[in-house]
Amino acid sequence: YSPDFNPIENAFAKLKTLLRKAAARTVEQLWRVIGESLDAFTPNECANYFAATGYDAY
């Protein structure tokens, strides 16, 4: 297993950064921030996560 070749690891790293910035203090706030954070991931960015690991993303 190599996290460098797993596109979900890159997405999780970005999500964790966004969650730290939001500093949600309750479960309800955390779920709200997670939902809002999904808008930060564009379809093109997600395709690039896969393309960077050698997968055919298109």
N, CA, C and O atoms as CSV, one atom per row, in Angstrom:
chain,resi,resn,atom,element,x,y,z
A,1,TYR,N,N,0.836,-1.187,0.000
A,1,TYR,CA,C,0.000,0.000,0.000
A,1,TYR,C,C,0.873,1.240,0.000
A,1,TYR,O,O,1.816,1.345,0.784
A,2,SER,N,N,0.557,2.177,-0.881
A,2,SER,CA,C,1.288,3.439,-0.941
A,2,SER,C,C,0.287,4.585,-0.993
A,2,SER,O,O,-0.437,4.723,-1.979
A,3,PRO,N,N,0.231,5.412,0.051
A,3,PRO,CA,C,-0.717,6.532,0.053
A,3,PRO,C,C,-0.488,7.502,-1.102
A,3,PRO,O,O,-1.411,8.197,-1.526
A,4,ASP,N,N,0.749,7.548,-1.611
A,4,ASP,CA,C,1.041,8.461,-2.715
A,4,ASP,C,C,0.292,8.085,-3.983
A,4,ASP,O,O,0.051,8.939,-4.837
A,5,PHE,N,N,-0.078,6.822,-4.115
A,5,PHE,CA,C,-0.788,6.368,-5.304
A,5,PHE,C,C,-2.274,6.161,-5.056
A,5,PHE,O,O,-2.961,5.554,-5.878
A,6,ASN,N,N,-2.767,6.649,-3.955
A,6,ASN,CA,C,-4.178,6.515,-3.623
A,6,ASN,C,C,-4.821,7.899,-3.665
A,6,ASN,O,O,-4.576,8.712,-2.773
A,7,PRO,N,N,-5.636,8.185,-4.677
A,7,PRO,CA,C,-6.192,9.528,-4.840
A,7,PRO,C,C,-7.038,9.988,-3.659
A,7,PRO,O,O,-7.130,11.189,-3.407
A,8,ILE,N,N,-7.652,9.074,-2.937
A,8,ILE,CA,C,-8.500,9.488,-1.821
A,8,ILE,C,C,-7.667,10.127,-0.710
A,8,ILE,O,O,-8.174,10.966,0.034
A,9,GLU,N,N,-6.395,9.741,-0.591
A,9,GLU,CA,C,-5.527,10.330,0.432
A,9,GLU,C,C,-5.322,11.821,0.176
A,9,GLU,O,O,-5.291,12.615,1.116
A,10,ASN,N,N,-5.183,12.201,-1.093
A,10,ASN,CA,C,-5.033,13.619,-1.436
A,10,ASN,C,C,-6.310,14.391,-1.126
A,10,ASN,O,O,-6.260,15.509,-0.613
A,11,ALA,N,N,-7.433,13.800,-1.433
A,11,ALA,CA,C,-8.711,14.454,-1.146
A,11,ALA,C,C,-8.925,14.583,0.358
A,11,ALA,O,O,-9.386,15.623,0.829
A,12,PHE,N,N,-8.595,13.538,1.117
A,12,PHE,CA,C,-8.734,13.607,2.577
A,12,PHE,C,C,-7.817,14.672,3.171
A,12,PHE,O,O,-8.202,15.359,4.117
A,13,ALA,N,N,-6.618,14.815,2.629
A,13,ALA,CA,C,-5.693,15.835,3.131
A,13,ALA,C,C,-6.292,17.228,2.952
A,13,ALA,O,O,-6.210,18.064,3.852
A,14,LYS,N,N,-6.890,17.473,1.797
A,14,LYS,CA,C,-7.520,18.774,1.563
A,14,LYS,C,C,-8.715,18.959,2.494
A,14,LYS,O,O,-8.896,20.032,3.070
A,15,LEU,N,N,-9.527,17.916,2.642
A,15,LEU,CA,C,-10.697,18.003,3.513
A,15,LEU,C,C,-10.280,18.291,4.954
A,15,LEU,O,O,-10.891,19.123,5.625
A,16,LYS,N,N,-9.245,17.605,5.428
A,16,LYS,CA,C,-8.779,17.835,6.800
A,16,LYS,C,C,-8.298,19.269,6.989
A,16,LYS,O,O,-8.522,19.860,8.045
A,17,THR,N,N,-7.643,19.833,5.985
A,17,THR,CA,C,-7.200,21.226,6.065
A,17,THR,C,C,-8.396,22.161,6.175
A,17,THR,O,O,-8.390,23.090,6.983
A,18,LEU,N,N,-9.413,21.918,5.370
A,18,LEU,CA,C,-10.617,22.755,5.416
A,18,LEU,C,C,-11.326,22.631,6.760
A,18,LEU,O,O,-11.829,23.621,7.291
A,19,LEU,N,N,-11.366,21.428,7.305
A,19,LEU,CA,C,-12.030,21.219,8.596
A,19,LEU,C,C,-11.265,21.895,9.731
A,19,LEU,O,O,-11.870,22.442,10.653
A,20,ARG,N,N,-9.952,21.856,9.662
A,20,ARG,CA,C,-9.162,22.537,10.695
A,20,ARG,C,C,-9.407,24.041,10.659
A,20,ARG,O,O,-9.534,24.679,11.704
A,21,LYS,N,N,-9.471,24.608,9.451
A,21,LYS,CA,C,-9.728,26.050,9.311
A,21,LYS,C,C,-11.080,26.429,9.892
A,21,LYS,O,O,-11.219,27.483,10.513
A,22,ALA,N,N,-12.067,25.582,9.695
A,22,ALA,CA,C,-13.425,25.887,10.154
A,22,ALA,C,C,-13.542,25.802,11.671
A,22,ALA,O,O,-14.356,26.504,12.271
A,23,ALA,N,N,-12.745,24.959,12.286
A,23,ALA,CA,C,-12.718,24.813,13.752
A,23,ALA,C,C,-14.107,24.581,14.351
A,23,ALA,O,O,-14.485,25.224,15.331
A,24,ALA,N,N,-14.857,23.662,13.754
A,24,ALA,CA,C,-16.186,23.323,14.275
A,24,ALA,C,C,-16.052,22.721,15.665
A,24,ALA,O,O,-15.148,21.925,15.921
A,25,ARG,N,N,-16.957,23.103,16.562
A,25,ARG,CA,C,-16.866,22.656,17.952
A,25,ARG,C,C,-17.990,21.722,18.383
A,25,ARG,O,O,-17.972,21.209,19.502
A,26,THR,N,N,-18.960,21.500,17.515
A,26,THR,CA,C,-20.034,20.563,17.831
A,26,THR,C,C,-20.189,19.599,16.660
A,26,THR,O,O,-19.712,19.864,15.557
A,27,VAL,N,N,-20.853,18.490,16.909
A,27,VAL,CA,C,-21.082,17.510,15.846
A,27,VAL,C,C,-21.913,18.136,14.730
A,27,VAL,O,O,-21.639,17.914,13.551
A,28,GLU,N,N,-22.920,18.909,15.095
A,28,GLU,CA,C,-23.770,19.552,14.089
A,28,GLU,C,C,-22.957,20.508,13.219
A,28,GLU,O,O,-23.115,20.529,11.998
A,29,GLN,N,N,-22.089,21.298,13.850
A,29,GLN,CA,C,-21.237,22.212,13.081
A,29,GLN,C,C,-20.304,21.432,12.161
A,29,GLN,O,O,-20.083,21.817,11.013
A,30,LEU,N,N,-19.766,20.342,12.671
A,30,LEU,CA,C,-18.849,19.537,11.874
A,30,LEU,C,C,-19.534,18.990,10.629
A,30,LEU,O,O,-18.976,19.070,9.535
A,31,TRP,N,N,-20.728,18.440,10.777
A,31,TRP,CA,C,-21.457,17.919,9.612
A,31,TRP,C,C,-21.776,19.027,8.619
A,31,TRP,O,O,-21.696,18.819,7.408
A,32,ARG,N,N,-22.137,20.202,9.122
A,32,ARG,CA,C,-22.428,21.332,8.234
A,32,ARG,C,C,-21.181,21.721,7.443
A,32,ARG,O,O,-21.244,21.934,6.232
A,33,VAL,N,N,-20.051,21.813,8.137
A,33,VAL,CA,C,-18.800,22.196,7.485
A,33,VAL,C,C,-18.363,21.140,6.473
A,33,VAL,O,O,-17.858,21.483,5.404
A,34,ILE,N,N,-18.548,19.874,6.793
A,34,ILE,CA,C,-18.204,18.815,5.835
A,34,ILE,C,C,-19.020,18.992,4.560
A,34,ILE,O,O,-18.474,18.934,3.458
A,35,GLY,N,N,-20.320,19.207,4.707
A,35,GLY,CA,C,-21.175,19.409,3.534
A,35,GLY,C,C,-20.765,20.615,2.716
A,35,GLY,O,O,-20.731,20.561,1.487
A,36,GLU,N,N,-20.454,21.700,3.397
A,36,GLU,CA,C,-20.036,22.918,2.699
A,36,GLU,C,C,-18.670,22.736,2.040
A,36,GLU,O,O,-18.410,23.313,0.984
A,37,SER,N,N,-17.814,21.952,2.646
A,37,SER,CA,C,-16.463,21.749,2.121
A,37,SER,C,C,-16.467,20.968,0.814
A,37,SER,O,O,-15.542,21.103,0.013
A,38,LEU,N,N,-17.479,20.166,0.592
A,38,LEU,CA,C,-17.536,19.384,-0.646
A,38,LEU,C,C,-17.576,20.278,-1.874
A,38,LEU,O,O,-17.126,19.881,-2.949
A,39,ASP,N,N,-18.114,21.483,-1.720
A,39,ASP,CA,C,-18.144,22.420,-2.844
A,39,ASP,C,C,-16.745,22.878,-3.242
A,39,ASP,O,O,-16.554,23.387,-4.347
A,40,ALA,N,N,-15.765,22.705,-2.359
A,40,ALA,CA,C,-14.395,23.114,-2.657
A,40,ALA,C,C,-13.699,22.139,-3.604
A,40,ALA,O,O,-12.618,22.438,-4.110
A,41,PHE,N,N,-14.305,20.979,-3.848
A,41,PHE,CA,C,-13.730,19.969,-4.732
A,41,PHE,C,C,-14.431,20.043,-6.085
A,41,PHE,O,O,-15.579,19.621,-6.223
A,42,THR,N,N,-13.734,20.580,-7.075
A,42,THR,CA,C,-14.321,20.670,-8.411
A,42,THR,C,C,-14.192,19.317,-9.116
A,42,THR,O,O,-13.315,18.523,-8.775
A,43,PRO,N,N,-15.055,19.053,-10.089
A,43,PRO,CA,C,-14.927,17.803,-10.842
A,43,PRO,C,C,-13.551,17.667,-11.503
A,43,PRO,O,O,-12.981,16.577,-11.549
A,44,ASN,N,N,-13.031,18.776,-12.009
A,44,ASN,CA,C,-11.717,18.743,-12.654
A,44,ASN,C,C,-10.620,18.387,-11.647
A,44,ASN,O,O,-9.717,17.608,-11.953
A,45,GLU,N,N,-10.702,18.959,-10.455
A,45,GLU,CA,C,-9.724,18.645,-9.415
A,45,GLU,C,C,-9.768,17.162,-9.054
A,45,GLU,O,O,-8.725,16.526,-8.907
A,46,CYS,N,N,-10.954,16.622,-8.914
A,46,CYS,CA,C,-11.096,15.199,-8.588
A,46,CYS,C,C,-10.519,14.324,-9.696
A,46,CYS,O,O,-9.860,13.321,-9.421
A,47,ALA,N,N,-10.765,14.701,-10.939
A,47,ALA,CA,C,-10.193,13.956,-12.062
A,47,ALA,C,C,-8.670,14.034,-12.031
A,47,ALA,O,O,-7.989,13.059,-12.348
A,48,ASN,N,N,-8.138,15.191,-11.651
A,48,ASN,CA,C,-6.685,15.349,-11.573
A,48,ASN,C,C,-6.070,14.485,-10.476
A,48,ASN,O,O,-4.943,14.013,-10.622
A,49,TYR,N,N,-6.797,14.273,-9.382
A,49,TYR,CA,C,-6.298,13.373,-8.337
A,49,TYR,C,C,-6.045,11.989,-8.927
A,49,TYR,O,O,-5.020,11.366,-8.653
A,50,PHE,N,N,-6.982,11.518,-9.734
A,50,PHE,CA,C,-6.826,10.208,-10.351
A,50,PHE,C,C,-5.743,10.222,-11.426
A,50,PHE,O,O,-4.928,9.303,-11.502
A,51,ALA,N,N,-5.734,11.259,-12.252
A,51,ALA,CA,C,-4.750,11.335,-13.328
A,51,ALA,C,C,-3.326,11.371,-12.776
A,51,ALA,O,O,-2.422,10.789,-13.376
A,52,ALA,N,N,-3.113,12.038,-11.652
A,52,ALA,CA,C,-1.777,12.149,-11.059
A,52,ALA,C,C,-1.249,10.804,-10.579
A,52,ALA,O,O,-0.040,10.638,-10.412
A,53,THR,N,N,-2.130,9.851,-10.357
A,53,THR,CA,C,-1.698,8.532,-9.896
A,53,THR,C,C,-1.592,7.524,-11.040
A,53,THR,O,O,-1.266,6.358,-10.818
A,54,GLY,N,N,-1.865,7.976,-12.258
A,54,GLY,CA,C,-1.728,7.093,-13.405
A,54,GLY,C,C,-3.019,6.475,-13.891
A,54,GLY,O,O,-3.019,5.739,-14.878
A,55,TYR,N,N,-4.132,6.765,-13.209
A,55,TYR,CA,C,-5.422,6.255,-13.659
A,55,TYR,C,C,-5.936,7.098,-14.810
A,55,TYR,O,O,-5.643,8.290,-14.895
A,56,ASP,N,N,-6.701,6.482,-15.692
A,56,ASP,CA,C,-7.340,7.218,-16.774
A,56,ASP,C,C,-8.578,7.895,-16.205
A,56,ASP,O,O,-9.589,7.238,-15.957
A,57,ALA,N,N,-8.504,9.184,-16.002
A,57,ALA,CA,C,-9.584,9.910,-15.337
A,57,ALA,C,C,-10.581,10.507,-16.320
A,57,ALA,O,O,-11.589,11.078,-15.902
A,58,TYR,N,N,-10.323,10.386,-17.606
A,58,TYR,CA,C,-11.211,11.046,-18.561
A,58,TYR,C,C,-11.863,10.074,-19.444
A,58,TYR,O,O,-12.647,10.458,-20.312
